[in-house]
Structures are given as structure tokens and as C-alpha cells.
Amino acid sequence: MGFLQQLLPDPNQLRLDSGSLDTAEQSFTLTVTSVQREAHCPVCQAGSSRIHSRYQRTLQDLPCMNYRVRLLMQVRKFFCSNSNCQRRIFTERFSQLTEPWARRTSRLAQHLIAIGLALGGKAGVRLSQHLSYPVSLNPLLQLLSRLFLPAVVTPKTLGVDDFAFRKGYTYGTVLVDLDQNRPIALLADRKAQTLAQWLQQHPGVEVLSRDRSKEYRQGMTQGAPDALQVADRFHLLKNMTEVLQQVLAMQGKVLKLAQAESIPKVPIELADLENNQQTGHPILKAQQQSEQHRTQRLRTYQLIWQLHFQGSATAQIAQIAGVSSRTVQRYLQSNSFPERQARSDRGRSLVSAYQDYLLQQWNQGHRGMKSLFRDLQQQGYQGSYISLIRYLRRFQQQPDQGDAPVTPAKAGKPLSQRQTLTA
């Protein structure tokens, strides 16, 4: 008992009477009694030793070896000795043990507060339950809400940015101490007057970091006219990326030509070209359709700008041109016709890594689709069966080639629509 007595939250004010262990519920219950000779009234602070009554109070304490610890404490009520005091009866306080009306000890509450500040509500509850701390979401948040915020020290370098209370509806302003890398204040809106008022109440800011918002610029000018205003790194990179994308979109043709020149050219026989034109090669058809679509988009682009110069609204332009309002806005933001960007992985396939093996098997007469699919899977192929079939269509021989073996150059040729595979 002497050892457990020293483990009590306040061994000078409590006496350990008994203890019981419940292995089924994994709990350890300690019965303790207050040994204070007198108590002080919480209203008039007068001391009293006249006992009115006793009652039992239950407190949760820190767990011990994965067992929850519960204190059954015998607490006394006293008569106030001050006849002029408004309170006649009061309960003895334990300042080192717990708060009035609390159901957990102060040291357990401090542990829960540390967990809540580090992890937040739901994550803090999960960790607390894993550590045998009996707490749910609302009590943990209530502990955090009762904390006093530290005094705001005006930083030399202050970052200003917006955040969403509800995305798309309500926004506020967050102020960050860039010297300490921590937020120090939240403002209710993004108005210049609100920011200027905060800066006037906290003088001493030397550098203000912001985005390109006109409201923030106006608020900083009014609230801290002597502070240096700079653009933050995130918005600088973001704006530079947007401008670079617009410039590259305007140079789509030049980029395509540069990409085409970097690809090794394969000589094409005149007979093959004529044969492709006669049989309606799918790639030639796709190119024709692509040119037709581009011509239609170009006409739409010119029509949108024509209606825009005439003073038409975005919704009206979208209705006349037969496109969405977002497309109208995107076209109006481009100084030149935006070319469509080709896919960066065009022509690639998961099967390409196994081309040599497939060529060898195909030229040896092993052309069973499912058999080749199983062989590739054993070699680490993770693609689909359909992708393999589409790739093997390139191996199909042209009608005038007979039984000539397939080479890598021929394997890269696309097929006509009339060619089929034998499974």
C-alpha cells in the first residue's frame, strides 16, 4: 500500500484505503479518502472544519500497465464559518488533484490535451483509446476549447492569405508568423478594412507577404503603410506556371514540329503509300478527321472573338457558338488559337518491352494469343489481354508480303481495317 500511496495524484491530501483489480474489464479501482483538516470556502475563502456530510466522487486517472485506473474518493461538505457569506455549505476543493465538477484528474486531462493539440479530434480519440485513456470526441474537443490562447507577439515578417470556412461560399484570412512558421490569428473575412484594423492594433510589422489580391494590398497600405509588401513564393511559382502554360499553348505547332524532327524518320515506299490511300488507311482517315475538327474549332474560336468584340455576354456567346461558357472563357483568355496538346505517352504500350520476344515467337509460328499472354505474364507483364491483341495487330502481314518474317520496323506499322488476327 505504501508504494501505491506514493502513486496517487496528491499523496499529501489523499489516503489510500483499498484497491481492487477487475481483469474482465481491465480496470483498477482505488478507494481513497481526503485527509485535509479544514477546507476553504470558494466564495469568501474563510477556513472551516465543521463537516456537513460526505459523498463519493469518481475520477478517472492515468492508466497503469494497460489497466484503466479509477479513483473512488470520499469527499466532505463543510459549513462556511463566515456568517456574512452567501454560501452556507461548500465542498472541499483539491487544487492539485482535479477541477470542480470534473470527472478526471488534472494529470489525465493534461495528457489528453497534449494528444488533442498534436493530432486533433478524431485522430486524438483513436490514439487515446489505444493508450487506454477513456475519452470520446466531444469531451476531447471541450478540453481544447477551454484552453487560453497565448498572447500574440507581433512578428517582424507576417504572411497573409485566405482560407475557406466553406469552400465556394465563406472565406476568411489567416495570418502567419513567417519567422516562427506558425499561424497567429484568423480573421472573419477577406476585407481590406478587417486586415487594416488588425495591423493598426498590432504595430511593428516590417515585411508583409501576400498574393496579388487588391483587397489585401489596400488593407496593408492602410494598416501598415511603412511595411514592405512582397509576393509569396507559392503564388509567384503558380503565376509563372500559368503564364508558361499559356505561352506553350500558343506555340503548339512549333512544338509539334520540334517533336517530329526529333523522331528518327523511317523511309516509306511509294507502293505502300499508294496502297494505304487505296485501302483507306485508318491513320490517314484519323489525320483527315483531326484536320476537320481543328478547322471547326478554329471557326468557333474566331466566332467567339467576333461576338466578344461586338459586346455580347459570355452566356449569349456560348449559346450562339454551341459551346459551354467555360470554353468561351478559355478561348477569350488565349491571345491565339489554342492547339490541342498530344498525349505524352502516345505510341507507348506495356507490351513494347516484350517486342523482341513477341517477334521471335511470331516468326516461329507461335501465334496463339492466349498462349503468348500467359508467357508474358510469367515474364512480369501486367497489362491486359486486349492490349496484347491490339499490339499484335501490328505483326499482321500485308497481302503482298507473303510469309516474310516480321521485323521491328514492320512491327511498328499500323494495320488496315481489313486485316484480322487468327486466335
Summary of the structure (lengths in Angstrom):
residues: 423
radius of gyration: 39.0
end to end distance: 84.3
largest distance: 120.1
contacts: 1050
relative contact order: 0.05
helix: 42%
strand: 20%
